[in-house]
Amino acid sequence: MPVVVNLRNDNLTASTKTGNLLANTDLNQMPFDGVLSVYGVSSAVGVNIEIGVGSEKVITDREIVFIGTSIDRSAHLIGEFAVAGGSNLSIFLRETTAAGTIDVIQIVEATELE
């Protein structure tokens, strides 16, 4: 059975970086050997994402290009990765604009390999 974490970051402020969004969630560590899928949208351009598996950054400072207020899993996939069970997971967001605030919605899903 998949493990799913829904993340919502309201009012990400100008020129800031979040802490690890998966800290203190069911996916701060991969629960089994499987596939990690990350989906996301932001309310405007100007948000970059970093995804870490263990000590490796599998996505480094990539812009979230999907703009909207709700997620469509068929259209808003940021990345999918094979991950060993027990690996530490991290997601950070960085707001790259100099003004305004941006909202970001994400779904992070771990599916066990069969």
N, CA and C atoms as a LAMMPS dump frame, in Angstrom:
ITEM: TIMESTEP
0
ITEM: NUMBER OF ATOMS
342
ITEM: BOX BOUNDS ff ff ff
-5.0000000000000000e+02 5.0000000000000000e+02
-5.0000000000000000e+02 5.0000000000000000e+02
-5.0000000000000000e+02 5.0000000000000000e+02
ITEM: ATOMS id mol type element x y z
1 1 1 N 0.845 -1.187 0
2 1 2 C 0 0 0
3 1 3 C 0.887 1.246 0
4 2 1 N 0.629 2.192 -0.89
5 2 2 C 1.45 3.409 -0.963
6 2 3 C 1.363 4.245 0.308
7 3 1 N 2.431 4.983 0.562
8 3 2 C 2.459 5.969 1.634
9 3 3 C 2.428 7.335 0.957
10 4 1 N 1.453 8.161 1.339
11 4 2 C 1.259 9.457 0.682
12 4 3 C 1.326 10.574 1.722
13 5 1 N 2.057 11.634 1.378
14 5 2 C 2.123 12.832 2.212
15 5 3 C 1.69 14.012 1.345
16 6 1 N 0.716 14.765 1.829
17 6 2 C 0.265 15.985 1.164
18 6 3 C 0.937 17.176 1.839
19 7 1 N 1.565 18.019 1.035
20 7 2 C 2.258 19.193 1.562
21 7 3 C 1.636 20.452 0.981
22 8 1 N 1.467 21.442 1.819
23 8 2 C 0.975 22.74 1.357
24 8 3 C 1.8 23.81 2.041
25 9 1 N 2.381 24.687 1.247
26 9 2 C 3.169 25.789 1.77
27 9 3 C 2.521 27.078 1.313
28 10 1 N 1.821 27.726 2.212
29 10 2 C 1.158 28.984 1.893
30 10 3 C 2.096 30.142 2.176
31 11 1 N 2.073 31.098 1.292
32 11 2 C 2.793 32.356 1.487
33 11 3 C 4.301 32.169 1.642
34 12 1 N 4.898 31.381 0.732
35 12 2 C 6.354 31.279 0.683
36 12 3 C 6.874 32.664 0.334
37 13 1 N 7.678 33.251 1.196
38 13 2 C 8.048 34.658 1.051
39 13 3 C 9.277 34.85 0.178
40 14 1 N 9.429 36.07 -0.289
41 14 2 C 10.457 36.438 -1.25
42 14 3 C 11.846 36.044 -0.788
43 15 1 N 12.59 35.425 -1.703
44 15 2 C 14.007 35.108 -1.523
45 15 3 C 14.296 34.245 -0.294
46 16 1 N 13.409 33.279 0.028
47 16 2 C 13.628 32.411 1.179
48 16 3 C 13.713 30.954 0.746
49 17 1 N 14.287 30.119 1.626
50 17 2 C 14.339 28.675 1.422
51 17 3 C 13.727 28.017 2.649
52 18 1 N 12.909 27.006 2.405
53 18 2 C 12.252 26.308 3.51
54 18 3 C 13.233 25.348 4.189
55 19 1 N 12.827 24.849 5.356
56 19 2 C 13.493 23.705 5.943
57 19 3 C 13.02 22.454 5.225
58 20 1 N 13.482 21.299 5.653
59 20 2 C 13.08 20.031 5.036
60 20 3 C 11.588 19.814 5.256
61 21 1 N 10.821 19.8 4.17
62 21 2 C 9.375 19.665 4.272
63 21 3 C 8.934 18.248 4.65
64 22 1 N 9.821 17.266 4.512
65 22 2 C 9.465 15.891 4.876
66 22 3 C 9.858 15.544 6.312
67 23 1 N 10.521 16.438 7
68 23 2 C 10.85 16.203 8.412
69 23 3 C 9.548 16.027 9.187
70 24 1 N 9.525 15.085 10.094
71 24 2 C 8.365 14.824 10.946
72 24 3 C 7.12 14.393 10.165
73 25 1 N 7.331 13.745 8.998
74 25 2 C 6.216 13.16 8.247
75 25 3 C 6.468 11.658 8.12
76 26 1 N 5.506 10.949 7.555
77 26 2 C 5.674 9.507 7.328
78 26 3 C 6.709 9.203 6.261
79 27 1 N 7.172 10.221 5.548
80 27 2 C 8.16 10 4.5
81 27 3 C 9.471 10.745 4.76
82 28 1 N 9.829 10.936 6.028
83 28 2 C 11.154 11.485 6.294
84 28 3 C 12.221 10.425 6.008
85 29 1 N 11.778 9.161 5.923
86 29 2 C 12.641 8.041 5.569
87 29 3 C 11.817 7.076 4.715
88 30 1 N 12.424 6.55 3.649
89 30 2 C 11.702 5.634 2.76
90 30 3 C 11.375 4.355 3.541
91 31 1 N 10.095 3.978 3.631
92 31 2 C 9.703 2.852 4.48
93 31 3 C 10.015 1.477 3.888
94 32 1 N 10.341 1.415 2.598
95 32 2 C 10.584 0.137 1.919
96 32 3 C 11.31 0.43 0.609
97 33 1 N 11.858 -0.603 -0.04
98 33 2 C 12.411 -0.425 -1.378
99 33 3 C 11.257 -0.077 -2.306
100 34 1 N 11.388 1.012 -3.048
101 34 2 C 10.27 1.395 -3.89
102 34 3 C 10.556 2.576 -4.777
103 35 1 N 9.471 3.185 -5.242
104 35 2 C 9.525 4.344 -6.129
105 35 3 C 8.943 5.547 -5.387
106 36 1 N 9.679 6.64 -5.403
107 36 2 C 9.217 7.893 -4.82
108 36 3 C 8.757 8.791 -5.957
109 37 1 N 7.505 9.242 -5.896
110 37 2 C 6.942 10.152 -6.901
111 37 3 C 6.618 11.475 -6.237
112 38 1 N 7.007 12.571 -6.88
113 38 2 C 6.76 13.907 -6.342
114 38 3 C 5.987 14.709 -7.388
115 39 1 N 4.841 15.229 -6.971
116 39 2 C 3.977 16.05 -7.821
117 39 3 C 3.879 17.431 -7.187
118 40 1 N 3.703 18.477 -8.001
119 40 2 C 3.562 19.784 -7.399
120 40 3 C 3.137 20.869 -8.355
121 41 1 N 2.51 21.884 -7.792
122 41 2 C 2.142 23.108 -8.512
123 41 3 C 2.413 24.297 -7.601
124 42 1 N 2.651 25.437 -8.22
125 42 2 C 2.779 26.677 -7.451
126 42 3 C 1.815 27.703 -8.028
127 43 1 N 1.477 28.688 -7.213
128 43 2 C 0.491 29.677 -7.639
129 43 3 C 1.058 30.697 -8.623
130 44 1 N 2.389 30.713 -8.78
131 44 2 C 3.042 31.634 -9.713
132 44 3 C 4.447 31.119 -10.003
133 45 1 N 5.07 31.67 -11.02
134 45 2 C 6.454 31.303 -11.299
135 45 3 C 7.348 31.824 -10.179
136 46 1 N 8.493 31.183 -10.007
137 46 2 C 9.454 31.697 -9.036
138 46 3 C 9.702 30.793 -7.853
139 47 1 N 9.384 29.486 -7.976
140 47 2 C 9.683 28.548 -6.888
141 47 3 C 10.531 27.414 -7.453
142 48 1 N 11.656 27.16 -6.797
143 48 2 C 12.526 26.059 -7.172
144 48 3 C 12.445 24.974 -6.106
145 49 1 N 12.691 23.714 -6.531
146 49 2 C 12.602 22.568 -5.634
147 49 3 C 13.931 21.821 -5.621
148 50 1 N 14.268 21.294 -4.467
149 50 2 C 15.424 20.415 -4.301
150 50 3 C 14.925 19.154 -3.619
151 51 1 N 15.248 17.989 -4.189
152 51 2 C 14.838 16.704 -3.619
153 51 3 C 16.087 15.898 -3.315
154 52 1 N 16.176 15.407 -2.08
155 52 2 C 17.328 14.624 -1.663
156 52 3 C 16.938 13.214 -1.269
157 53 1 N 17.791 12.257 -1.645
158 53 2 C 17.658 10.857 -1.232
159 53 3 C 18.993 10.473 -0.618
160 54 1 N 18.989 10.218 0.699
161 54 2 C 20.26 10.006 1.384
162 54 3 C 21.093 11.273 1.285
163 55 1 N 22.364 11.137 0.913
164 55 2 C 23.23 12.308 0.782
165 55 3 C 23.253 12.86 -0.642
166 56 1 N 22.5 12.25 -1.55
167 56 2 C 22.477 12.675 -2.955
168 56 3 C 21.28 13.58 -3.233
169 57 1 N 21.531 14.634 -3.997
170 57 2 C 20.446 15.503 -4.474
171 57 3 C 20.005 14.986 -5.841
172 58 1 N 18.796 14.43 -5.924
173 58 2 C 18.316 13.885 -7.194
174 58 3 C 17.698 14.963 -8.071
175 59 1 N 17.252 16.041 -7.456
176 59 2 C 16.858 17.259 -8.182
177 59 3 C 17.46 18.421 -7.404
178 60 1 N 18.193 19.268 -8.115
179 60 2 C 18.86 20.39 -7.465
180 60 3 C 18.365 21.704 -8.049
181 61 1 N 17.636 22.447 -7.261
182 61 2 C 17.243 23.813 -7.6
183 61 3 C 16.569 23.917 -8.972
184 62 1 N 15.588 23.048 -9.217
185 62 2 C 14.822 23.065 -10.467
186 62 3 C 13.527 23.833 -10.254
187 63 1 N 13.173 24.675 -11.225
188 63 2 C 11.938 25.449 -11.119
189 63 3 C 10.718 24.543 -11.228
190 64 1 N 9.732 24.802 -10.378
191 64 2 C 8.428 24.147 -10.515
192 64 3 C 7.698 24.893 -11.621
193 65 1 N 7.515 24.224 -12.737
194 65 2 C 6.977 24.899 -13.929
195 65 3 C 5.464 24.813 -14.032
196 66 1 N 4.834 24.015 -13.175
197 66 2 C 3.384 23.851 -13.228
198 66 3 C 2.726 24.918 -12.372
199 67 1 N 1.831 25.688 -12.967
200 67 2 C 1.156 26.779 -12.273
201 67 3 C -0.304 26.385 -12.085
202 68 1 N -0.803 26.547 -10.853
203 68 2 C -2.197 26.233 -10.589
204 68 3 C -2.501 26.232 -9.109
205 69 1 N -3.726 25.811 -8.795
206 69 2 C -4.173 25.776 -7.401
207 69 3 C -4.607 24.374 -6.983
208 70 1 N -4.489 23.398 -7.886
209 70 2 C -4.784 22.008 -7.537
210 70 3 C -3.877 21.103 -8.367
211 71 1 N -3.638 19.89 -7.859
212 71 2 C -2.711 18.963 -8.513
213 71 3 C -3.475 17.939 -9.337
214 72 1 N -2.984 17.724 -10.536
215 72 2 C -3.443 16.652 -11.412
216 72 3 C -2.243 15.717 -11.58
217 73 1 N -2.315 14.536 -10.983
218 73 2 C -1.164 13.62 -11.023
219 73 3 C -0.76 13.24 -12.443
220 74 1 N -1.676 13.288 -13.38
221 74 2 C -1.328 12.927 -14.76
222 74 3 C -0.547 14.045 -15.462
223 75 1 N -0.548 15.24 -14.891
224 75 2 C 0.089 16.371 -15.559
225 75 3 C 1.179 17.072 -14.754
226 76 1 N 1.253 16.853 -13.45
227 76 2 C 2.129 17.658 -12.595
228 76 3 C 3.236 16.859 -11.909
229 77 1 N 3.769 15.87 -12.601
230 77 2 C 4.864 15.071 -12.046
231 77 3 C 6.163 15.857 -12.121
232 78 1 N 6.802 16.034 -10.976
233 78 2 C 8.104 16.695 -10.923
234 78 3 C 9.22 15.678 -11.122
235 79 1 N 9.066 14.483 -10.526
236 79 2 C 10.08 13.449 -10.704
237 79 3 C 9.694 12.154 -10.031
238 80 1 N 10.264 11.039 -10.535
239 80 2 C 10.096 9.709 -9.942
240 80 3 C 11.47 9.085 -9.804
241 81 1 N 11.694 8.408 -8.668
242 81 2 C 13.017 7.889 -8.357
243 81 3 C 12.903 6.542 -7.677
244 82 1 N 13.779 5.601 -8.052
245 82 2 C 13.899 4.343 -7.318
246 82 3 C 14.69 4.644 -6.053
247 83 1 N 14.157 4.191 -4.895
248 83 2 C 14.774 4.531 -3.616
249 83 3 C 14.848 3.282 -2.742
250 84 1 N 15.993 3.073 -2.128
251 84 2 C 16.167 1.946 -1.212
252 84 3 C 15.473 2.236 0.118
253 85 1 N 14.881 1.197 0.693
254 85 2 C 14.248 1.339 2
255 85 3 C 15.247 1.83 3.035
256 86 1 N 14.797 2.701 3.913
257 86 2 C 15.649 3.254 4.959
258 86 3 C 16.378 4.521 4.572
259 87 1 N 16.32 4.918 3.291
260 87 2 C 16.996 6.145 2.845
261 87 3 C 16.295 7.368 3.421
262 88 1 N 17.074 8.322 3.892
263 88 2 C 16.508 9.591 4.35
264 88 3 C 16.05 10.395 3.143
265 89 1 N 14.908 11.059 3.267
266 89 2 C 14.329 11.842 2.183
267 89 3 C 14.211 13.304 2.598
268 90 1 N 14.388 14.195 1.634
269 90 2 C 14.23 15.618 1.936
270 90 3 C 13.682 16.358 0.722
271 91 1 N 12.889 17.368 1.002
272 91 2 C 12.41 18.295 -0.023
273 91 3 C 12.525 19.706 0.547
274 92 1 N 13.141 20.581 -0.238
275 92 2 C 13.266 21.987 0.116
276 92 3 C 12.698 22.816 -1.031
277 93 1 N 12.091 23.94 -0.702
278 93 2 C 11.616 24.889 -1.705
279 93 3 C 12.382 26.186 -1.533
280 94 1 N 12.641 26.864 -2.655
281 94 2 C 13.3 28.172 -2.616
282 94 3 C 12.497 29.13 -3.475
283 95 1 N 12.077 30.228 -2.863
284 95 2 C 11.336 31.271 -3.58
285 95 3 C 12.367 32.196 -4.205
286 96 1 N 12.312 32.365 -5.522
287 96 2 C 13.386 33.057 -6.234
288 96 3 C 13.067 34.5 -6.613
289 97 1 N 11.857 34.947 -6.361
290 97 2 C 11.5 36.313 -6.753
291 97 3 C 11.827 37.283 -5.63
292 98 1 N 11.875 38.532 -5.975
293 98 2 C 12.234 39.545 -4.983
294 98 3 C 11.02 40.152 -4.284
295 99 1 N 9.832 39.803 -4.735
296 99 2 C 8.647 40.412 -4.139
297 99 3 C 7.495 39.418 -4.156
298 100 1 N 6.561 39.636 -3.255
299 100 2 C 5.351 38.823 -3.244
300 100 3 C 5.509 37.497 -2.523
301 101 1 N 4.386 36.783 -2.418
302 101 2 C 4.38 35.464 -1.803
303 101 3 C 3.749 34.469 -2.783
304 102 1 N 4.163 33.205 -2.658
305 102 2 C 3.688 32.162 -3.558
306 102 3 C 3.237 30.971 -2.722
307 103 1 N 2.131 30.35 -3.135
308 103 2 C 1.635 29.133 -2.492
309 103 3 C 2.076 27.927 -3.321
310 104 1 N 2.431 26.838 -2.636
311 104 2 C 2.88 25.618 -3.309
312 104 3 C 2.137 24.428 -2.714
313 105 1 N 1.629 23.557 -3.583
314 105 2 C 0.962 22.316 -3.164
315 105 3 C 1.754 21.145 -3.749
316 106 1 N 2.016 20.125 -2.905
317 106 2 C 2.76 18.963 -3.366
318 106 3 C 2.116 17.684 -2.845
319 107 1 N 2.276 16.617 -3.615
320 107 2 C 1.967 15.268 -3.163
321 107 3 C 3.238 14.457 -3.31
322 108 1 N 3.619 13.763 -2.244
323 108 2 C 4.791 12.888 -2.265
324 108 3 C 4.279 11.488 -1.97
325 109 1 N 4.606 10.545 -2.862
326 109 2 C 4.053 9.194 -2.75
327 109 3 C 5.172 8.159 -2.868
328 110 1 N 5.202 7.216 -1.932
329 110 2 C 6.13 6.09 -1.975
330 110 3 C 5.339 4.839 -2.287
331 111 1 N 5.754 4.109 -3.331
332 111 2 C 5.092 2.874 -3.74
333 111 3 C 6.105 1.74 -3.634
334 112 1 N 5.733 0.668 -2.965
335 112 2 C 6.645 -0.454 -2.749
336 112 3 C 6.862 -1.237 -4.031
337 113 1 N 8.123 -1.644 -4.255
338 113 2 C 8.431 -2.514 -5.386
339 113 3 C 7.92 -3.901 -5.099
340 114 1 N 7.427 -4.565 -6.127
341 114 2 C 6.898 -5.922 -5.938
342 114 3 C 7.797 -6.943 -6.562
